[in-house]
Amino acid sequence: MISKHRAGCQKGHHRRHKEKPFAFFYNRFPRYEEMQCYMRMLSRQFKNFARVETIGKSYQGRDIDMIVISKFRSRKERHAAFIDANIHAREWLSNSTVLYFIDYIIRHRQILNLMDFYIVPCLNPDGYEYTHTQVSLIAIFVT
């Protein structure tokens, strides 16, 4: 599973949009692999204040990744916010909301003068992927 994930990232899952470089999630619900690739791309592009950490594994063996957005140079105690999304499999909008928030922080870095952010866009990758492949859209949005 990990090698498939890395191969997908290398093939360029995230095509840049000229007007919105991080907008792949603005008009559709991204798959879990795309979210991981997006966070890794941010950590490579913005090394001074973004890094990705794997905080655990799902039941089916998927990495559960967290992006840390911070002024890493600071050794002082700082305020911090922990944000997670998609605890329940059918919460598709929560992922996109958190990805939008990550995008906002990256674009407005001055907020990092006040606090750090620890963000997990998908706590339940197995359920999220299951609902993309095994559950009808009617069941997701009606119930």
C-alpha positions, 0 to 999 in steps of 0.5 A: 500500500505504501509503495502504491501511495508513493508512486501516485505522488511521484506521478503528479497527483496534484496538478497545479492550477495557475490561479489556485495552486492548492485547489484540487479539493475545491470542486471535488472530494479527494481520495485519501492518497491524494490528501497524503500526497498534498500534505507531502508536497506542502512539506517539500515546498514549504520546508521552513514551516510544514512537515508531515508525521505519521502518527499511526496506522489504520486497521488495514495498514494505511498511514495516518498522517498529520501535518504540522504547520509551525515556526520550527525555529521557536523553542518557546512554549507556544499555543497550539491547535489540534484539528482532525477530520473524518472520524466517521467514514461518511464525513467527506466534507470535513476532509475538504474543510480541513484541507481548505484550512491548511491552504489558508494557513499556508497562504497567511503565514502570519498566524504562525506568529501566534500559534502552531497547528497540528492537523490530521485531515483523515483519522479514518482512512479505511472507512473513508476509502470504503465509502468511496468504493463500496457505498452509494452516494445516495447513502452518503448524502441522504442518511 
